[in-house]
Amino acid sequence: MPVTYRLAKDFNVAANIIRAQVTPNQIGTLVVELLGDIDEVNAAIDWMRSKDIRVSSATGEIAIDDRLCVDCGLCTGVCPTQALSLDPQSFQLHFARSRCIVCEQCIPSCPVQAISTNL
């Protein structure tokens, strides 16, 4: 089912795909940011649920343990919103929490497991 197409056409909701793990005719995961009028977004979510698509909101937030972080910068390369960056002067990791969309792509990229989610 072309879900993102239906969201745009039927509900005037833009679906910015953050991460996708989808295999035809099997269960998959799609992390999207929905943009549009709040009533249209709510109607789109109701429609997805009516099609047995499980919908959940990202209610947690990313947490970085400064005691474990070695400022390697690997997480900065996978962050789609550039919420994670290395300071060019000190080479220390900077986390702009307001830019984070909790896509969780940074978590598996951290070699010392300094990044997690707080739910």
Secondary structure, 3 states (H helix, E strand, C coil): CCHHHHHHHHHCCEEEEEEEECCCCCCCEEEEEEECCHHHHHHHHHHHHHCCCCCCCCCCEEEECCCCCCCCCHHHHCCCCCCEEECCCCCCEEECHHHCCCCCCHHHHCCCCCEEEEC
